[in-house]
Amino acid sequence: MPKRVLSIDAFRGLVMTLMLAEVMRLGSLAKAFPESWIAGVLAFNQSHVAWAWGSLHDMIQPGFSFLVGAALPFSIAARQAKGQKFGVMCGHALWRAFLLCALGIYLRSDGRPMTNYTFEDTLTQIGLGYFALFLLGFVSVRKQVAALIVILVGYWAAFALYPAPPATFDYARVGVPADWQHHYQGLMSHWNKNSNIAWAFDTWFMNLFPRVKPFEFNGGGYSTLSFIPTLGTMILGLLTGEWLKSSRTHLEKLKGMAAAGVALIAAGWLLHVAEICPVVKRIWTPAFTLWSGGIVVLMLAAFYALMELKGWVKWAFPLMIVGMNSIAAYIMAHTMEGYLMSALKTHLGEAAFGVLGEGLRPVLMGASVLLIFWLILYWMFRKRILIRI
């Protein structure tokens, strides 16, 4: 079996910690301290951008998706070393894909009057493409690259060939102001919010399921079909995992990741500025797949340099606690926040979180919840409880 790459666990821990840290409500700092540039930077990087490009917060989903691919070569090798047959592994991959979709729908249905069939959630997006990713794990790197190219070019062509919204398009009907500053012109208009092929697909597909009211648009512009370029992000992770599993030296692997990261960022940026394809996360454009993939590769490369190349491992222990139980962390973030907030107010009182001033009250309360999340995950680690699908 290949040796475990600790930097993958640590980087996964960072991604999940960034997700858990939403509870700190750093966006409130910009309102409480409007003249502080630090507060502005923190607020921006814990919120999603309106449409083009992205913040640190927008890298959570690409990071999580990428790491699913990066871990796959090691998972396949481990199962093969145990003598597991291909058919058995296929069955597990199909079951895992189903569970990821089901869990995503279940979590998005929490507190709703009926099942909320939605497929733009992180888990459902990964689940929809997971079996294809699994099969690609058994082919050559050249075929994996070919699959990535076909996915990105094909998805770009689907948007480009679908009719662009006419000048008379009723944007108000789909929840978008007519004078929205993020509307594009020319070729780029094919990727405008709630007027593209992904939106058109969902107006048919989402209404195949029972709903409280008919689906007309997604308020954020997110779409089901984004699972296709998300598979592209996972393939980038798969290629990186194959690279890390190879017999090359640590330095060679680091240089390769650094070069690939820079090239991917440049490619995504060029597609945007040349007005061929915008960098938009909400519909996961091919340009976003490349641009965000490059950022994620460079982030993993930084962890790899510190942990595998330099051997500095102990500092990452808090992150690895989170990374080793990522599914548990994901579920906790979506189900326990409200309960823990209420419990802290009940037992400690509101005043306890205002000791640093009213502007920092939500941050201090959120940090307390984040600490509890981590302590639960640490307890699970000590008890050797690892939740896996």
C-alpha positions in Angstrom: 0.0 0.0 0.0 1.2 3.5 -0.7 2.3 5.6 2.3 -0.4 8.0 3.5 0.2 11.6 2.5 -0.4 13.5 5.7 -0.7 16.9 3.9 -3.9 15.7 2.2 -5.5 15.1 5.7 -4.2 18.4 7.0 -5.4 20.3 3.9 -8.8 18.6 4.1 -8.8 19.7 7.8 -8.2 23.3 6.7 -11.1 23.2 4.2 -13.5 21.8 6.7 -12.4 24.2 9.4 -13.1 27.1 7.0 -16.6 25.7 6.6 -17.1 25.2 10.3 -15.8 28.7 10.9 -18.9 30.2 9.2 -20.4 30.1 12.7 -18.0 33.0 13.6 -20.0 35.4 11.4 -16.9 37.4 10.4 -19.1 39.3 8.0 -20.5 41.2 10.9 -17.0 42.7 11.5 -17.3 44.9 8.4 -20.5 46.5 9.8 -19.1 46.8 13.4 -15.8 48.2 12.3 -16.4 49.9 8.9 -13.0 51.7 8.9 -10.9 48.6 9.6 -9.4 47.1 6.5 -8.7 43.9 8.4 -12.3 43.6 9.2 -13.1 44.1 5.6 -10.7 41.5 4.4 -12.0 38.9 7.0 -15.6 39.7 6.0 -14.9 39.4 2.3 -13.2 36.0 2.7 -16.0 34.5 4.7 -18.7 35.3 2.2 -19.4 34.3 -1.4 -18.8 36.8 -4.2 -21.9 37.9 -6.1 -20.9 36.3 -9.4 -17.4 36.4 -10.9 -14.1 35.3 -9.4 -14.1 34.2 -5.7 -13.1 34.6 -2.1 -11.4 32.2 0.2 -14.9 31.1 1.2 -15.5 30.2 -2.4 -12.6 27.8 -2.3 -14.2 25.5 0.2 -16.3 23.5 -2.2 -13.6 23.2 -4.9 -11.2 22.2 -2.2 -13.5 19.5 -0.8 -14.3 18.2 -4.3 -10.6 18.2 -5.3 -9.6 16.2 -2.3 -12.1 13.5 -3.1 -10.2 13.0 -6.3 -6.8 13.3 -4.6 -7.6 10.6 -2.1 -9.0 8.1 -4.6 -5.7 6.6 -6.0 -4.7 5.8 -2.4 -8.1 4.4 -1.6 -8.1 2.1 -4.7 -4.5 1.0 -3.9 -5.4 0.2 -0.3 -8.5 -1.9 -1.4 -6.5 -3.7 -4.0 -3.8 -4.5 -1.5 -6.5 -6.2 0.6 -7.4 -8.3 -2.4 -10.8 -6.6 -3.0 -12.2 -7.4 -6.4 -13.2 -4.7 -9.0 -16.9 -5.7 -8.8 -16.9 -5.2 -5.1 -15.3 -1.8 -5.4 -17.8 -0.8 -8.0 -20.6 -1.7 -5.7 -19.1 0.3 -2.9 -18.6 3.3 -5.3 -22.2 3.2 -6.4 -23.4 3.0 -2.8 -21.2 5.8 -1.8 -22.4 8.0 -4.6 -26.0 7.3 -3.6 -25.4 8.1 0.1 -23.6 11.3 -0.7 -26.6 12.5 -2.8 -29.1 11.3 -0.2 -27.2 12.9 2.7 -27.0 16.2 0.8 -30.8 16.2 0.2 -31.5 15.2 3.8 -29.4 18.1 5.2 -31.0 20.6 2.8 -34.4 19.4 3.9 -33.8 20.1 7.6 -36.6 22.3 9.0 -38.7 22.2 5.7 -42.3 21.0 5.4 -41.3 18.3 2.9 -38.2 16.8 1.3 -36.2 19.5 -0.5 -35.0 17.8 -3.7 -32.0 19.9 -4.6 -28.8 18.9 -6.2 -26.5 21.9 -6.1 -25.3 21.0 -2.6 -21.6 20.1 -2.2 -22.4 16.5 -1.2 -24.9 15.9 -4.0 -22.6 17.5 -6.6 -19.8 15.1 -5.6 -22.2 12.2 -5.4 -23.6 12.7 -8.9 -20.1 12.5 -10.4 -18.4 10.1 -8.0 -18.9 6.8 -9.9 -17.5 8.3 -13.1 -14.5 9.5 -11.1 -14.1 6.1 -9.6 -14.0 4.5 -13.0 -11.5 7.0 -14.2 -9.3 5.9 -11.3 -8.6 2.7 -13.3 -7.5 4.2 -16.6 -4.2 5.8 -17.6 -3.3 9.4 -16.8 -3.5 10.2 -20.5 -7.2 9.1 -20.6 -7.9 11.0 -17.4 -6.5 14.2 -19.0 -8.6 13.5 -22.1 -11.7 13.1 -20.0 -11.0 16.4 -18.3 -10.6 18.2 -21.6 -13.8 16.6 -23.0 -15.8 17.7 -19.9 -14.6 21.3 -19.9 -14.8 21.9 -23.7 -18.2 20.1 -23.9 -19.6 22.0 -21.0 -18.4 25.3 -22.5 -19.9 24.4 -25.8 -23.3 23.6 -24.2 -23.5 27.1 -22.7 -22.1 28.8 -25.8 -24.5 27.1 -28.2 -27.6 27.7 -26.0 -29.3 31.0 -27.1 -28.1 34.0 -25.1 -30.8 36.0 -23.3 -32.4 38.6 -25.6 -32.5 42.3 -24.8 -36.1 41.8 -23.8 -35.4 38.9 -21.3 -37.4 39.4 -18.1 -34.7 39.1 -15.5 -37.0 40.1 -12.7 -39.0 36.9 -13.3 -35.9 34.9 -12.4 -34.9 36.9 -9.4 -32.2 39.1 -11.1 -32.4 42.9 -11.4 -32.4 44.0 -15.0 -29.6 46.5 -14.3 -27.5 44.0 -12.3 -23.9 45.0 -12.6 -22.7 41.4 -13.3 -24.6 41.0 -16.6 -22.3 40.2 -19.5 -22.5 41.2 -23.1 -21.6 39.3 -26.3 -20.3 35.7 -25.9 -20.0 36.0 -22.1 -23.8 36.7 -21.9 -24.4 33.0 -22.4 -23.3 32.6 -18.8 -25.6 35.3 -17.3 -27.4 34.4 -14.1 -30.6 32.4 -14.4 -30.8 32.7 -18.2 -28.4 30.0 -19.3 -28.7 26.3 -20.2 -28.2 25.1 -16.7 -31.1 27.3 -15.5 -33.2 26.0 -18.4 -32.4 22.4 -17.5 -33.4 22.9 -13.8 -36.7 24.5 -14.7 -37.6 21.1 -16.2 -35.6 18.7 -14.0 -36.4 20.1 -10.6 -40.1 20.1 -11.3 -40.0 16.3 -11.8 -39.9 16.1 -8.0 -42.7 16.9 -5.5 -42.3 20.6 -4.4 -44.1 23.1 -2.2 -44.3 25.3 -5.3 -43.0 25.0 -8.8 -39.3 25.6 -9.4 -38.6 28.8 -11.4 -35.0 29.7 -10.5 -32.4 29.3 -7.8 -31.9 32.6 -5.9 -28.1 32.2 -5.9 -27.9 31.0 -9.6 -26.7 27.6 -8.6 -27.6 24.6 -10.8 -27.7 20.8 -10.9 -25.6 20.5 -14.0 -22.6 22.0 -12.2 -21.8 18.5 -11.1 -20.3 18.0 -14.6 -17.5 20.6 -14.2 -17.3 19.6 -10.6 -16.3 16.2 -11.9 -13.5 18.2 -13.7 -12.3 19.5 -10.4 -12.3 16.0 -8.9 -10.3 14.8 -11.9 -7.7 17.5 -11.2 -7.6 16.0 -7.7 -7.3 12.5 -9.2 -4.4 13.6 -11.4 -2.7 15.2 -8.3 -3.2 12.1 -6.3 -1.6 9.9 -9.0 1.3 12.4 -9.1 1.7 12.2 -5.3 1.5 8.3 -5.4 4.3 8.1 -7.9 7.9 7.2 -7.0 9.2 10.8 -7.7 11.0 12.6 -4.9 9.2 15.0 -2.6 10.9 18.0 -4.3 9.9 16.8 -7.8 6.3 16.4 -6.7 6.3 19.8 -5.1 7.7 21.5 -8.2 5.2 19.7 -10.4 2.3 20.9 -8.2 3.6 24.4 -8.2 3.9 24.5 -12.0 0.5 23.0 -12.5 -1.1 25.4 -10.0 0.3 28.5 -11.7 -0.6 27.1 -15.2 -4.2 26.4 -14.2 -4.7 29.8 -12.6 -3.3 31.5 -15.7 -5.5 29.4 -18.0 -8.7 30.3 -16.1 -7.7 34.0 -15.9 -7.0 34.1 -19.6 -10.3 32.6 -20.5 -12.1 35.3 -18.5 -10.1 38.4 -19.6 -10.3 37.2 -23.3 -14.1 37.0 -22.8 -14.3 33.4 -23.8 -15.6 32.1 -20.6 -16.2 33.8 -17.2 -14.8 32.6 -13.9 -18.1 31.9 -12.0 -18.4 29.5 -9.1 -22.2 29.5 -8.9 -22.5 27.8 -12.3 -19.0 26.3 -12.0 -17.8 27.4 -15.4 -14.9 25.6 -17.1 -12.8 28.8 -16.4 -13.7 28.5 -12.7 -12.7 24.8 -12.7 -9.2 25.8 -14.0 -8.8 28.9 -11.9 -10.0 27.5 -8.6 -8.2 24.2 -9.3 -5.0 26.0 -9.6 -5.5 27.8 -6.3 -6.4 24.6 -4.6 -3.3 22.8 -6.0 -1.0 25.6 -4.7 -2.6 25.4 -1.3 -2.0 21.7 -1.2 1.5 22.2 -2.4 2.2 24.6 0.5 1.0 21.9 3.0 3.1 19.3 1.1 6.2 21.5 1.3 5.9 21.9 5.1 4.8 18.4 6.0 6.3 15.9 3.5 9.3 17.9 2.3 10.3 19.6 5.6 8.8 17.0 7.9 7.1 19.6 10.0 4.0 17.7 11.0 3.0 18.4 14.6 1.7 21.9 13.9 -1.0 20.5 11.7 -2.4 18.1 14.3 -5.5 20.3 15.1 -6.3 20.4 11.3 -5.8 16.7 10.9 -8.3 16.0 13.7 -10.9 17.7 11.5 -9.7 16.3 8.2 -9.8 12.7 9.3 -13.6 13.0 10.2 -14.7 15.3 7.4 -18.2 13.8 7.0 -18.8 14.1 10.7 -17.6 17.8 10.6 -19.9 18.5 7.6 -23.0 17.1 9.3 -22.2 18.9 12.6 -21.9 22.2 10.7 -25.4 21.7 9.2 -27.2 20.3 12.2 -25.7 21.4 15.5 -24.9 25.1 15.2 -28.3 26.4 16.3 -28.5 24.0 19.3 -25.1 24.8 20.6 -25.7 28.6 20.2 -28.9 28.2 22.3 -27.2 26.1 24.9 -24.3 28.6 25.3 -26.8 31.4 25.8 -28.8 29.4 28.3 -25.9 28.3 30.4 -23.4 31.3 30.1 -25.8 34.1 29.3 -25.6 36.8 26.6 -23.3 39.0 28.6 -20.5 36.4 28.6 -20.0 37.0 24.9 -20.0 40.8 25.1 -16.8 41.1 27.2 -14.8 42.3 24.2 -17.5 44.7 23.0 -20.7 44.4 21.1 -18.9 44.3 17.7 -17.1 41.1 18.6 -20.1 39.4 20.3 -21.1 37.2 17.4 -17.4 36.4 16.7 -16.8 35.3 20.2 -19.9 33.2 20.4 -19.1 31.6 17.1 -15.5 30.9 18.2 -17.0 29.1 21.3 -19.2 26.9 19.0 -16.2 26.2 16.8 -14.2 25.1 19.8 -16.9 22.7 20.8 -17.0 21.3 17.3 -13.3 20.6 17.5 -13.5 19.1 20.9 -16.2 16.7 19.7 -14.0 15.7 16.8 -11.0 15.3 19.1 -13.1 13.0 21.3 -14.0 10.9 18.3 -10.4 10.7 17.3 -9.4 9.5 20.8 -12.2 6.9 20.7 -11.1 5.9 17.2 -14.6 6.8 15.8 -14.2 7.6 12.1 -17.4 8.2 10.1 -16.8 7.2 6.5 -19.1 6.5 3.5 
